[in-house]
Amino acid sequence: MNLKDMDIHWRPQTHMCIPCHVNYTYIIRFDNLVKESNEVLGWIQQEQ
């Protein structure tokens, strides 16, 4: 079956969201969201 013919809700996520094509600067873990987000905000402020 062609992807164009598939219902959008049943298409593989890899065809809708392509994380490998995003150039990430920071990746943080959700378990440590508060701690790590404060660190990232500190890095961003230093870069400006």
N, CA, C and O atoms as a Tripos MOL2 file, in Angstrom:
@<TRIPOS>MOLECULE
protein
  192   191    48     0     0
PROTEIN
NO_CHARGES

@<TRIPOS>ATOM
      1 N           0.8420   -1.1810    0.0000 N.3       1 MET1
      2 CA          0.0000    0.0000    0.0000 C.3       1 MET1
      3 C           0.8910    1.2490    0.0000 C.2       1 MET1
      4 O           1.8990    1.3040    0.7050 O.2       1 MET1
      5 N           0.5160    2.2150   -0.7740 N.am      2 ASN2
      6 CA          1.2250    3.4800   -0.8720 C.3       2 ASN2
      7 C           0.9390    4.3330    0.3730 C.2       2 ASN2
      8 O          -0.1950    4.3530    0.8510 O.2       2 ASN2
      9 N           1.9400    5.0290    0.8990 N.am      3 LEU3
     10 CA          1.7320    5.8670    2.0850 C.3       3 LEU3
     11 C           0.6840    6.9430    1.8490 C.2       3 LEU3
     12 O          -0.0570    7.3020    2.7640 O.2       3 LEU3
     13 N           0.6210    7.4520    0.6430 N.am      4 LYS4
     14 CA         -0.3680    8.4920    0.3270 C.3       4 LYS4
     15 C          -1.7890    7.9570    0.4320 C.2       4 LYS4
     16 O          -2.7210    8.7130    0.7070 O.2       4 LYS4
     17 N          -1.9540    6.6720    0.2160 N.am      5 ASP5
     18 CA         -3.2770    6.0500    0.2750 C.3       5 ASP5
     19 C          -3.6740    5.6520    1.6960 C.2       5 ASP5
     20 O          -4.8390    5.3510    1.9560 O.2       5 ASP5
     21 N          -2.7160    5.6530    2.6040 N.am      6 MET6
     22 CA         -2.9930    5.2360    3.9840 C.3       6 MET6
     23 C          -3.6850    6.3480    4.7580 C.2       6 MET6
     24 O          -3.4410    7.5310    4.5220 O.2       6 MET6
     25 N          -4.5380    5.9580    5.6730 N.am      7 ASP7
     26 CA         -5.1350    6.9140    6.5970 C.3       7 ASP7
     27 C          -4.0090    7.5520    7.4050 C.2       7 ASP7
     28 O          -3.1130    6.8480    7.8720 O.2       7 ASP7
     29 N          -4.0390    8.8620    7.5750 N.am      8 ILE8
     30 CA         -2.9530    9.5700    8.2620 C.3       8 ILE8
     31 C          -2.7330    9.0400    9.6820 C.2       8 ILE8
     32 O          -1.6140    9.0890   10.1930 O.2       8 ILE8
     33 N          -3.7730    8.5430   10.3110 N.am      9 HIS9
     34 CA         -3.6630    8.0430   11.6830 C.3       9 HIS9
     35 C          -2.9460    6.7020   11.7660 C.2       9 HIS9
     36 O          -2.5070    6.3060   12.8450 O.2       9 HIS9
     37 N          -2.8190    6.0010   10.6490 N.am     10 TRP10
     38 CA         -2.1780    4.6890   10.6420 C.3      10 TRP10
     39 C          -0.8200    4.6970    9.9700 C.2      10 TRP10
     40 O          -0.1660    3.6570    9.8960 O.2      10 TRP10
     41 N          -0.3830    5.8430    9.4800 N.am     11 ARG11
     42 CA          0.9370    5.9250    8.8510 C.3      11 ARG11
     43 C           2.0230    5.7640    9.9070 C.2      11 ARG11
     44 O           1.8310    6.1660   11.0550 O.2      11 ARG11
     45 N           3.1420    5.1890    9.5410 N.am     12 PRO12
     46 CA          4.2530    5.0800   10.4960 C.3      12 PRO12
     47 C           4.7200    6.4720   10.9370 C.2      12 PRO12
     48 O           4.8280    7.3840   10.1180 O.2      12 PRO12
     49 N           4.9900    6.6250   12.2150 N.am     13 GLN13
     50 CA          5.4290    7.9140   12.7510 C.3      13 GLN13
     51 C           6.7160    8.4000   12.0990 C.2      13 GLN13
     52 O           6.9450    9.6060   12.0000 O.2      13 GLN13
     53 N           7.5470    7.4810   11.6590 N.am     14 THR14
     54 CA          8.8140    7.8750   11.0420 C.3      14 THR14
     55 C           8.6110    8.6380    9.7430 C.2      14 THR14
     56 O           9.5200    9.3270    9.2820 O.2      14 THR14
     57 N           7.4350    8.5240    9.1520 N.am     15 HIS15
     58 CA          7.1510    9.2660    7.9210 C.3      15 HIS15
     59 C           6.5340   10.6290    8.2120 C.2      15 HIS15
     60 O           6.4780   11.4870    7.3310 O.2      15 HIS15
     61 N           6.0750   10.8280    9.4290 N.am     16 MET16
     62 CA          5.4320   12.0930    9.7830 C.3      16 MET16
     63 C           6.3560   12.9780   10.6100 C.2      16 MET16
     64 O           6.3000   14.2040   10.5140 O.2      16 MET16
     65 N           7.1820   12.3700   11.4010 N.am     17 CYS17
     66 CA          8.0880   13.0930   12.2890 C.3      17 CYS17
     67 C           9.4700   12.5000   12.0720 C.2      17 CYS17
     68 O           9.7000   11.3330   12.3880 O.2      17 CYS17
     69 N          10.3770   13.2770   11.5480 N.am     18 ILE18
     70 CA         11.6850   12.7420   11.1700 C.3      18 ILE18
     71 C          12.7540   13.3160   12.1110 C.2      18 ILE18
     72 O          13.4480   14.2670   11.7510 O.2      18 ILE18
     73 N          12.8880   12.7420   13.3100 N.am     19 PRO19
     74 CA         13.8250   13.3010   14.2890 C.3      19 PRO19
     75 C          15.2850   13.2490   13.8570 C.2      19 PRO19
     76 O          16.0930   14.0450   14.3350 O.2      19 PRO19
     77 N          15.6320   12.3430   12.9780 N.am     20 CYS20
     78 CA         17.0300   12.2520   12.5370 C.3      20 CYS20
     79 C          17.4360   13.4260   11.6570 C.2      20 CYS20
     80 O          18.6290   13.6720   11.4760 O.2      20 CYS20
     81 N          16.4820   14.1480   11.1130 N.am     21 HIS21
     82 CA         16.7820   15.2770   10.2440 C.3      21 HIS21
     83 C          16.8170   16.6020   10.9990 C.2      21 HIS21
     84 O          17.0210   17.6520   10.3890 O.2      21 HIS21
     85 N          16.6230   16.5680   12.3080 N.am     22 VAL22
     86 CA         16.6630   17.7760   13.1310 C.3      22 VAL22
     87 C          18.0480   17.8820   13.7470 C.2      22 VAL22
     88 O          18.5640   16.9170   14.3110 O.2      22 VAL22
     89 N          18.6420   19.0540   13.6360 N.am     23 ASN23
     90 CA         19.9630   19.2810   14.2130 C.3      23 ASN23
     91 C          19.7810   19.7620   15.6570 C.2      23 ASN23
     92 O          19.6750   20.9610   15.9120 O.2      23 ASN23
     93 N          19.7470   18.8240   16.5820 N.am     24 TYR24
     94 CA         19.5160   19.1550   17.9850 C.3      24 TYR24
     95 C          20.7620   19.7760   18.5990 C.2      24 TYR24
     96 O          21.8780   19.3150   18.3610 O.2      24 TYR24
     97 N          20.5640   20.8220   19.3870 N.am     25 THR25
     98 CA         21.6540   21.4280   20.1360 C.3      25 THR25
     99 C          21.7000   20.8170   21.5360 C.2      25 THR25
    100 O          22.7770   20.5520   22.0700 O.2      25 THR25
    101 N          20.5340   20.6000   22.1180 N.am     26 TYR26
    102 CA         20.4370   20.0460   23.4670 C.3      26 TYR26
    103 C          19.4180   18.9180   23.4740 C.2      26 TYR26
    104 O          18.3790   18.9910   22.8180 O.2      26 TYR26
    105 N          19.7340   17.8820   24.2250 N.am     27 ILE27
    106 CA         18.7890   16.7950   24.4680 C.3      27 ILE27
    107 C          18.7640   16.5970   25.9730 C.2      27 ILE27
    108 O          19.7980   16.3400   26.5900 O.2      27 ILE27
    109 N          17.5740   16.7170   26.5650 N.am     28 ILE28
    110 CA         17.4730   16.5330   28.0110 C.3      28 ILE28
    111 C          16.4860   15.4050   28.2980 C.2      28 ILE28
    112 O          15.6010   15.1060   27.4970 O.2      28 ILE28
    113 N          16.6640   14.7950   29.4600 N.am     29 ARG29
    114 CA         15.7890   13.6950   29.8710 C.3      29 ARG29
    115 C          14.6030   14.2580   30.6340 C.2      29 ARG29
    116 O          14.7460   15.1930   31.4210 O.2      29 ARG29
    117 N          13.4430   13.6880   30.3990 N.am     30 PHE30
    118 CA         12.2330   14.1520   31.0670 C.3      30 PHE30
    119 C          12.2870   13.8920   32.5700 C.2      30 PHE30
    120 O          11.6980   14.6460   33.3450 O.2      30 PHE30
    121 N          12.9950   12.8190   32.9990 N.am     31 ASP31
    122 CA         13.0700   12.5070   34.4390 C.3      31 ASP31
    123 C          13.7380   13.6540   35.2000 C.2      31 ASP31
    124 O          13.4000   13.9160   36.3540 O.2      31 ASP31
    125 N          14.6720   14.3250   34.5600 N.am     32 ASN32
    126 CA         15.4260   15.4070   35.2060 C.3      32 ASN32
    127 C          15.0670   16.7580   34.5910 C.2      32 ASN32
    128 O          15.9150   17.6470   34.5100 O.2      32 ASN32
    129 N          13.8430   16.9130   34.1680 N.am     33 LEU33
    130 CA         13.4350   18.0800   33.3960 C.3      33 LEU33
    131 C          13.7480   19.4000   34.0950 C.2      33 LEU33
    132 O          14.3090   20.2990   33.4700 O.2      33 LEU33
    133 N          13.4070   19.5380   35.3500 N.am     34 VAL34
    134 CA         13.6190   20.8100   36.0500 C.3      34 VAL34
    135 C          15.1050   21.1190   36.1610 C.2      34 VAL34
    136 O          15.5340   22.2250   35.8320 O.2      34 VAL34
    137 N          15.8860   20.1620   36.6170 N.am     35 LYS35
    138 CA         17.3210   20.3820   36.7900 C.3      35 LYS35
    139 C          17.9980   20.6830   35.4510 C.2      35 LYS35
    140 O          18.7420   21.6560   35.3310 O.2      35 LYS35
    141 N          17.7410   19.8580   34.4680 N.am     36 GLU36
    142 CA         18.4210   20.0190   33.1880 C.3      36 GLU36
    143 C          17.9290   21.2440   32.4210 C.2      36 GLU36
    144 O          18.7160   21.8880   31.7270 O.2      36 GLU36
    145 N          16.6510   21.5760   32.5300 N.am     37 SER37
    146 CA         16.1670   22.7540   31.8100 C.3      37 SER37
    147 C          16.8000   24.0190   32.3780 C.2      37 SER37
    148 O          17.0770   24.9560   31.6290 O.2      37 SER37
    149 N          17.0330   24.0620   33.6800 N.am     38 ASN38
    150 CA         17.7240   25.2150   34.2680 C.3      38 ASN38
    151 C          19.1540   25.3120   33.7490 C.2      38 ASN38
    152 O          19.6440   26.4120   33.4940 O.2      38 ASN38
    153 N          19.8170   24.1920   33.5940 N.am     39 GLU39
    154 CA         21.1750   24.1950   33.0410 C.3      39 GLU39
    155 C          21.1690   24.6730   31.5930 C.2      39 GLU39
    156 O          22.0130   25.4800   31.2030 O.2      39 GLU39
    157 N          20.2270   24.1840   30.8000 N.am     40 VAL40
    158 CA         20.1440   24.5930   29.3920 C.3      40 VAL40
    159 C          19.8590   26.0850   29.2980 C.2      40 VAL40
    160 O          20.4640   26.7780   28.4800 O.2      40 VAL40
    161 N          18.9560   26.5840   30.1150 N.am     41 LEU41
    162 CA         18.6740   28.0240   30.1060 C.3      41 LEU41
    163 C          19.9200   28.8190   30.4600 C.2      41 LEU41
    164 O          20.1470   29.8910   29.8980 O.2      41 LEU41
    165 N          20.7250   28.3190   31.3740 N.am     42 GLY42
    166 CA         21.9940   28.9670   31.7110 C.3      42 GLY42
    167 C          22.9420   28.9920   30.5250 C.2      42 GLY42
    168 O          23.5950   30.0060   30.2790 O.2      42 GLY42
    169 N          23.0300   27.8940   29.7850 N.am     43 TRP43
    170 CA         23.8960   27.8440   28.5970 C.3      43 TRP43
    171 C          23.4150   28.8290   27.5370 C.2      43 TRP43
    172 O          24.2140   29.5370   26.9240 O.2      43 TRP43
    173 N          22.1130   28.8640   27.3310 N.am     44 ILE44
    174 CA         21.5490   29.7510   26.3030 C.3      44 ILE44
    175 C          21.8350   31.2080   26.6490 C.2      44 ILE44
    176 O          22.1920   31.9930   25.7700 O.2      44 ILE44
    177 N          21.6830   31.5750   27.9050 N.am     45 GLN45
    178 CA         21.9330   32.9600   28.3180 C.3      45 GLN45
    179 C          23.3980   33.3240   28.1440 C.2      45 GLN45
    180 O          23.7110   34.4650   27.8060 O.2      45 GLN45
    181 N          24.2970   32.3810   28.3670 N.am     46 GLN46
    182 CA         25.7230   32.6510   28.1920 C.3      46 GLN46
    183 C          26.0740   32.8390   26.7260 C.2      46 GLN46
    184 O          26.9990   33.5850   26.4060 O.2      46 GLN46
    185 N          25.3530   32.1750   25.8290 N.am     47 GLU47
    186 CA         25.6440   32.2700   24.4020 C.3      47 GLU47
    187 C          25.1780   33.5860   23.8010 C.2      47 GLU47
    188 O          25.6950   34.0100   22.7680 O.2      47 GLU47
    189 N          24.2050   34.2400   24.4340 N.am     48 GLN48
    190 CA         23.6640   35.4790   23.8700 C.3      48 GLN48
    191 C          24.5200   36.6390   24.1630 C.2      48 GLN48
    192 O          24.2040   37.7580   23.7580 O.2      48 GLN48
@<TRIPOS>BOND
     1     1     2 1
     2     2     3 1
     3     3     4 2
     4     3     5 am
     5     5     6 1
     6     6     7 1
     7     7     8 2
     8     7     9 am
     9     9    10 1
    10    10    11 1
    11    11    12 2
    12    11    13 am
    13    13    14 1
    14    14    15 1
    15    15    16 2
    16    15    17 am
    17    17    18 1
    18    18    19 1
    19    19    20 2
    20    19    21 am
    21    21    22 1
    22    22    23 1
    23    23    24 2
    24    23    25 am
    25    25    26 1
    26    26    27 1
    27    27    28 2
    28    27    29 am
    29    29    30 1
    30    30    31 1
    31    31    32 2
    32    31    33 am
    33    33    34 1
    34    34    35 1
    35    35    36 2
    36    35    37 am
    37    37    38 1
    38    38    39 1
    39    39    40 2
    40    39    41 am
    41    41    42 1
    42    42    43 1
    43    43    44 2
    44    43    45 am
    45    45    46 1
    46    46    47 1
    47    47    48 2
    48    47    49 am
    49    49    50 1
    50    50    51 1
    51    51    52 2
    52    51    53 am
    53    53    54 1
    54    54    55 1
    55    55    56 2
    56    55    57 am
    57    57    58 1
    58    58    59 1
    59    59    60 2
    60    59    61 am
    61    61    62 1
    62    62    63 1
    63    63    64 2
    64    63    65 am
    65    65    66 1
    66    66    67 1
    67    67    68 2
    68    67    69 am
    69    69    70 1
    70    70    71 1
    71    71    72 2
    72    71    73 am
    73    73    74 1
    74    74    75 1
    75    75    76 2
    76    75    77 am
    77    77    78 1
    78    78    79 1
    79    79    80 2
    80    79    81 am
    81    81    82 1
    82    82    83 1
    83    83    84 2
    84    83    85 am
    85    85    86 1
    86    86    87 1
    87    87    88 2
    88    87    89 am
    89    89    90 1
    90    90    91 1
    91    91    92 2
    92    91    93 am
    93    93    94 1
    94    94    95 1
    95    95    96 2
    96    95    97 am
    97    97    98 1
    98    98    99 1
    99    99   100 2
   100    99   101 am
   101   101   102 1
   102   102   103 1
   103   103   104 2
   104   103   105 am
   105   105   106 1
   106   106   107 1
   107   107   108 2
   108   107   109 am
   109   109   110 1
   110   110   111 1
   111   111   112 2
   112   111   113 am
   113   113   114 1
   114   114   115 1
   115   115   116 2
   116   115   117 am
   117   117   118 1
   118   118   119 1
   119   119   120 2
   120   119   121 am
   121   121   122 1
   122   122   123 1
   123   123   124 2
   124   123   125 am
   125   125   126 1
   126   126   127 1
   127   127   128 2
   128   127   129 am
   129   129   130 1
   130   130   131 1
   131   131   132 2
   132   131   133 am
   133   133   134 1
   134   134   135 1
   135   135   136 2
   136   135   137 am
   137   137   138 1
   138   138   139 1
   139   139   140 2
   140   139   141 am
   141   141   142 1
   142   142   143 1
   143   143   144 2
   144   143   145 am
   145   145   146 1
   146   146   147 1
   147   147   148 2
   148   147   149 am
   149   149   150 1
   150   150   151 1
   151   151   152 2
   152   151   153 am
   153   153   154 1
   154   154   155 1
   155   155   156 2
   156   155   157 am
   157   157   158 1
   158   158   159 1
   159   159   160 2
   160   159   161 am
   161   161   162 1
   162   162   163 1
   163   163   164 2
   164   163   165 am
   165   165   166 1
   166   166   167 1
   167   167   168 2
   168   167   169 am
   169   169   170 1
   170   170   171 1
   171   171   172 2
   172   171   173 am
   173   173   174 1
   174   174   175 1
   175   175   176 2
   176   175   177 am
   177   177   178 1
   178   178   179 1
   179   179   180 2
   180   179   181 am
   181   181   182 1
   182   182   183 1
   183   183   184 2
   184   183   185 am
   185   185   186 1
   186   186   187 1
   187   187   188 2
   188   187   189 am
   189   189   190 1
   190   190   191 1
   191   191   192 2
@<TRIPOS>SUBSTRUCTURE
     1 MET1         2 RESIDUE 1 A MET
     2 ASN2         6 RESIDUE 1 A ASN
     3 LEU3        10 RESIDUE 1 A LEU
     4 LYS4        14 RESIDUE 1 A LYS
     5 ASP5        18 RESIDUE 1 A ASP
     6 MET6        22 RESIDUE 1 A MET
     7 ASP7        26 RESIDUE 1 A ASP
     8 ILE8        30 RESIDUE 1 A ILE
     9 HIS9        34 RESIDUE 1 A HIS
    10 TRP10       38 RESIDUE 1 A TRP
    11 ARG11       42 RESIDUE 1 A ARG
    12 PRO12       46 RESIDUE 1 A PRO
    13 GLN13       50 RESIDUE 1 A GLN
    14 THR14       54 RESIDUE 1 A THR
    15 HIS15       58 RESIDUE 1 A HIS
    16 MET16       62 RESIDUE 1 A MET
    17 CYS17       66 RESIDUE 1 A CYS
    18 ILE18       70 RESIDUE 1 A ILE
    19 PRO19       74 RESIDUE 1 A PRO
    20 CYS20       78 RESIDUE 1 A CYS
    21 HIS21       82 RESIDUE 1 A HIS
    22 VAL22       86 RESIDUE 1 A VAL
    23 ASN23       90 RESIDUE 1 A ASN
    24 TYR24       94 RESIDUE 1 A TYR
    25 THR25       98 RESIDUE 1 A THR
    26 TYR26      102 RESIDUE 1 A TYR
    27 ILE27      106 RESIDUE 1 A ILE
    28 ILE28      110 RESIDUE 1 A ILE
    29 ARG29      114 RESIDUE 1 A ARG
    30 PHE30      118 RESIDUE 1 A PHE
    31 ASP31      122 RESIDUE 1 A ASP
    32 ASN32      126 RESIDUE 1 A ASN
    33 LEU33      130 RESIDUE 1 A LEU
    34 VAL34      134 RESIDUE 1 A VAL
    35 LYS35      138 RESIDUE 1 A LYS
    36 GLU36      142 RESIDUE 1 A GLU
    37 SER37      146 RESIDUE 1 A SER
    38 ASN38      150 RESIDUE 1 A ASN
    39 GLU39      154 RESIDUE 1 A GLU
    40 VAL40      158 RESIDUE 1 A VAL
    41 LEU41      162 RESIDUE 1 A LEU
    42 GLY42      166 RESIDUE 1 A GLY
    43 TRP43      170 RESIDUE 1 A TRP
    44 ILE44      174 RESIDUE 1 A ILE
    45 GLN45      178 RESIDUE 1 A GLN
    46 GLN46      182 RESIDUE 1 A GLN
    47 GLU47      186 RESIDUE 1 A GLU
    48 GLN48      190 RESIDUE 1 A GLN
